[in-house]
Amino acid sequence: MERSLSMELVRVTEAAALSSARWMGRGKKEEADDAATSAMRAVFDTIPMKGTVVIGEGEMDEAPMLYIGERLGNGYGPRVDVAVDPLEGTNIVAQGTWNALAVIAIADHGRLLHAPDMYMDKIAVGPEAVGKIDINASVTDNLRAVAKAKNKDIEDLVAVVLNRKRHEKMIDEIREAGARIKLISDGDVAAAINTAFDDTGVDIMFGIGGAPEGVLAAVALKCLGGEIQGKLMPSNDEEKLRCEKMGIDDMNRVLYMEDFCGGDDAIFAATGVTDGELLKGVQFKGTKATTQTVIMRAKSGTVRFIDGEHSLKKKPNLVIK
């Protein structure tokens, strides 16, 4: 892949964030998602690459754009797999709460897991605890392993879990082990990424969320030197068939980093839509807007935080070709 793609992808996530942030707190998640998707798609036409969506807004008959299998880019440059979530946290934006992101990940063609839109059990950690977690082990055992790896007491750890009824038993076990918990309403991509940054105060992420989000988180953690493990959780025969078409016959099979994102290179970009532990959300003032983006590349290990100031007067449609 061309390293110049990194800055091109920043333009993509910035456009999606700027468009969707106008809907913050207005209670209209679909409108926010549509705004992000339309802006992201428009900027993609200017990017020098031959991309194919493998994680997107749904199947062709479900999504008008950024659907699985859609071709992206201007037709020149490297051939890449593309995973997108134009607005990770539609409910977050609708409610005006924390950690909504515009997200994109790319890797060389054929290297990203084509994860179907179903549930996935996940566990994620940052670099210090790589190789120490086991999704098949108990919550308590994983907490002990991470505490030892990070030279902390279990009582010092913070675990992030989606606040769902399905996680009640897990939450009880975390509390009984003595660790602290940060319950989130949505946005487990941000939660997984936060495990790799000490400043966020997050040590481990547990729980069942979307499989596509697991792939996006895996690319970010690959760039950051972290780790995620996952197990697909089909809920019906149709979803089981999709797993089998992917070559996954054993529903207990654990997916590791190389399964999520193979090869030695990948690029991940995320722009904050609302404020979070890692990124500031979009701010508007008159004809100006500010954004904050993290862009990272696995091959070089480079992580950049980019503060952007945008003239809404000069690029009212968020695209300059």
C-alpha positions in Angstrom: 0.0 0.0 0.0 1.1 3.6 -0.6 1.8 5.4 2.6 0.3 8.5 1.1 -3.1 6.8 1.6 -2.9 7.6 5.3 -3.6 11.3 4.8 -6.2 10.6 2.1 -8.1 8.5 4.6 -8.0 11.3 7.1 -10.0 13.4 4.6 -12.6 10.6 4.4 -13.2 10.3 8.2 -13.1 14.1 8.7 -15.9 14.6 6.1 -18.0 11.9 7.7 -17.5 13.4 11.2 -18.2 16.9 10.1 -21.5 15.9 8.4 -22.8 13.7 11.2 -21.8 16.0 14.0 -24.5 18.5 13.0 -27.1 15.9 14.2 -25.6 15.6 17.7 -28.2 15.4 20.4 -31.1 15.8 18.0 -32.5 12.3 18.5 -32.2 11.3 14.8 -29.7 8.5 14.5 -30.7 7.5 10.9 -30.2 11.0 9.6 -26.8 11.3 11.3 -25.8 7.9 9.8 -27.0 9.0 6.3 -25.1 12.2 6.6 -21.9 10.4 7.5 -22.3 7.8 4.8 -23.0 10.3 2.0 -20.0 12.5 2.9 -17.7 9.5 3.2 -18.8 8.1 -0.1 -18.2 11.4 -1.9 -14.7 11.8 -0.7 -13.8 8.2 -1.6 -14.3 9.1 -5.3 -11.2 11.3 -5.0 -8.9 8.7 -3.3 -6.2 7.1 -5.5 -6.9 3.4 -4.8 -8.9 0.4 -6.1 -10.9 -0.5 -3.1 -13.5 -3.1 -2.4 -15.8 -2.8 0.6 -15.7 -5.9 2.8 -17.2 -4.4 5.9 -19.8 -1.7 5.2 -23.3 -0.5 5.6 -24.9 -3.9 4.6 -25.6 -5.9 1.5 -26.2 -4.2 -1.9 -30.0 -4.5 -1.5 -29.9 -3.1 2.0 -27.6 0.0 1.5 -27.5 2.5 -1.3 -23.8 3.2 -0.8 -20.8 1.8 1.0 -22.4 -1.7 0.6 -20.4 -4.9 0.8 -18.7 -5.4 -2.6 -18.9 -1.8 -3.7 -15.8 -0.5 -5.6 -14.3 2.6 -4.1 -11.6 5.0 -5.2 -10.7 6.7 -8.5 -9.5 3.4 -10.1 -5.8 4.1 -9.7 -3.3 3.0 -7.1 -3.2 -0.1 -4.9 -5.9 -2.8 -4.7 -7.2 -2.9 -1.1 -9.9 -4.2 1.1 -11.9 -1.5 2.9 -13.8 -1.7 6.2 -15.9 1.3 7.0 -18.3 2.5 9.7 -19.2 6.0 8.7 -20.7 6.5 12.1 -19.7 4.2 14.9 -22.2 5.1 17.5 -25.4 6.3 15.8 -27.3 6.2 19.2 -24.4 8.1 20.8 -24.7 11.0 18.3 -28.5 11.0 18.6 -28.2 11.3 22.4 -25.1 13.6 22.4 -23.0 11.2 24.6 -19.4 10.0 24.4 -17.1 8.2 21.9 -18.9 8.4 18.5 -16.4 8.0 15.7 -16.2 8.0 11.9 -14.0 5.0 11.1 -12.2 3.4 8.2 -9.6 0.6 7.9 -7.8 -0.7 4.8 -5.5 -3.6 4.2 -4.0 -5.3 1.1 -6.6 -7.1 -1.0 -7.7 -10.4 0.6 -6.3 -9.6 4.0 -9.4 -8.5 5.9 -11.9 -10.9 7.5 -15.2 -10.6 5.7 -17.1 -10.7 9.0 -20.9 -11.1 8.6 -23.2 -8.7 10.4 -23.8 -10.8 13.5 -22.8 -10.9 17.1 -19.2 -11.7 18.2 -17.8 -12.4 21.6 -14.7 -10.3 22.0 -11.8 -9.6 24.4 -9.3 -6.8 23.7 -6.1 -5.5 25.4 -3.3 -3.1 24.7 0.4 -4.0 24.0 1.4 -4.8 27.6 -1.0 -7.7 27.8 -0.5 -9.2 24.3 -0.3 -13.0 24.5 -1.7 -13.0 28.1 -5.5 -13.2 27.4 -7.6 -16.2 26.4 -11.2 -15.7 25.3 -12.0 -19.3 26.5 -10.7 -18.6 30.0 -12.8 -17.1 32.8 -13.2 -13.4 33.2 -11.4 -13.6 36.5 -8.4 -15.5 35.0 -8.1 -12.9 32.3 -8.2 -10.0 34.8 -5.5 -11.7 36.8 -3.4 -12.2 33.7 -3.8 -8.6 32.6 -3.1 -7.2 36.1 0.2 -9.3 36.2 1.2 -8.2 32.7 0.6 -4.5 33.5 2.1 -4.7 37.0 -1.1 -3.7 38.6 -3.5 -5.0 41.3 -6.8 -6.3 40.0 -8.4 -3.5 41.9 -6.5 -1.0 39.7 -7.9 -2.4 36.5 -10.7 -0.8 34.5 -12.8 -3.1 32.3 -15.1 -1.7 29.6 -18.3 -3.6 28.9 -21.4 -2.8 26.8 -24.3 -2.1 29.2 -26.5 -5.0 28.0 -28.6 -7.5 29.8 -26.6 -10.3 28.2 -23.6 -9.1 30.2 -25.1 -9.2 33.6 -23.3 -12.4 34.7 -20.0 -11.0 33.3 -20.4 -7.7 35.1 -21.1 -9.5 38.4 -17.9 -11.6 37.9 -15.8 -8.5 37.2 -17.1 -6.8 40.3 -16.5 -10.0 42.4 -12.9 -10.1 41.2 -12.5 -6.5 42.5 -11.9 -4.7 39.2 -13.6 -1.5 38.2 -16.0 -1.2 35.3 -16.8 1.4 32.8 -20.2 0.6 31.3 -20.9 2.0 27.9 -24.1 2.3 25.9 -22.5 1.8 22.5 -19.2 2.2 20.7 -17.1 -0.8 21.4 -14.6 0.1 18.6 -13.5 3.1 20.7 -13.5 0.9 23.8 -11.1 -1.6 22.2 -8.8 1.1 20.9 -8.7 2.8 24.3 -7.1 -0.3 25.8 -3.9 0.6 23.9 -3.6 4.1 25.4 -2.7 4.6 29.1 -4.2 8.1 29.1 -7.7 6.6 28.6 -7.5 4.6 31.8 -8.9 1.5 30.1 -7.1 -1.9 30.6 -9.4 -4.5 28.9 -12.6 -4.8 27.0 -15.0 -7.7 27.3 -18.3 -8.7 25.8 -20.5 -9.4 22.9 -20.9 -6.8 20.2 -21.0 -6.6 16.4 -18.6 -8.7 14.3 -17.9 -6.0 11.8 -16.8 -3.7 14.6 -14.5 -6.5 15.7 -12.6 -6.3 12.4 -12.3 -2.5 12.6 -11.0 -2.8 16.2 -8.5 -5.5 15.1 -7.0 -3.3 12.5 -6.5 -0.5 15.0 -5.0 -2.8 17.5 -2.7 -4.4 14.9 -1.3 -0.9 14.2 -1.0 -0.2 18.0 0.6 -3.6 18.9 -2.5 -4.7 20.9 -4.6 -7.8 20.6 -8.2 -8.8 20.1 -9.7 -12.3 20.1 -13.2 -13.1 18.9 -15.8 -15.9 18.4 -18.7 -15.5 16.0 -22.1 -16.1 17.6 -24.7 -16.9 14.9 -28.2 -16.7 16.1 -30.0 -18.6 13.4 -29.4 -21.0 10.5 -28.9 -18.3 8.0 -26.1 -16.8 10.0 -24.6 -20.2 10.5 -24.6 -20.7 6.7 -22.8 -17.4 6.3 -20.1 -18.6 8.7 -19.7 -21.8 6.8 -19.3 -19.9 3.5 -16.4 -18.1 5.2 -14.9 -21.4 6.0 -15.9 -21.4 9.7 -17.6 -24.7 10.4 -16.7 -24.8 14.1 -18.7 -22.1 15.9 -16.3 -22.4 18.9 -13.3 -21.4 16.7 -11.4 -18.5 18.1 -10.4 -15.8 15.7 -7.0 -14.3 16.3 -5.3 -11.2 15.0 -4.0 -12.9 11.8 -7.6 -14.1 11.1 -9.0 -10.5 11.4 -6.2 -8.8 9.4 -3.5 -10.8 7.7 -0.2 -9.5 6.3 2.2 -7.0 7.7 0.4 -3.8 6.7 -2.9 -2.0 7.4 -4.0 1.6 7.9 -6.7 2.7 10.4 -8.2 6.2 10.7 -10.9 7.5 13.1 -12.2 11.0 13.6 -14.1 12.0 16.7 -17.7 13.0 16.2 -18.5 13.5 19.9 -16.0 13.9 22.7 -14.3 10.8 24.0 -11.4 9.7 26.2 -9.0 9.6 23.1 -10.4 12.1 20.6 -12.3 15.4 20.8 -15.5 15.7 18.9 -16.3 18.1 16.2 -16.7 21.8 17.2 -18.5 24.4 15.1 -18.1 28.2 15.2 -19.5 30.3 12.4 -17.8 29.2 9.1 -15.1 27.2 10.9 -15.1 23.7 12.3 -12.4 21.7 14.1 -11.8 18.0 14.1 -9.4 15.6 15.8 -8.3 12.4 14.1 -6.0 9.4 14.9 -4.3 7.8 11.9 -2.0 4.8 12.2 -0.2 2.3 10.1 0.8 -1.2 11.0 3.9 -1.5 8.8 5.6 1.5 10.3 4.0 1.5 13.7 3.4 5.2 13.3 0.5 6.8 15.2 -0.4 10.4 14.5 -3.0 12.7 16.0 -4.2 15.3 13.6 -6.1 18.5 14.6 -7.9 19.9 11.7 -9.5 23.3 11.1 -12.0 23.5 8.3 -13.4 26.4 6.3 -17.0 25.4 5.8 -17.3 28.4 3.4 -14.6 27.2 1.1 -15.7 23.6 1.0 -19.4 23.6 1.9 -19.8 20.0 0.5 -16.7 18.9 2.5 -15.0 17.7 -0.8 -12.4 19.5 -2.9 -11.4 17.4 -5.9 
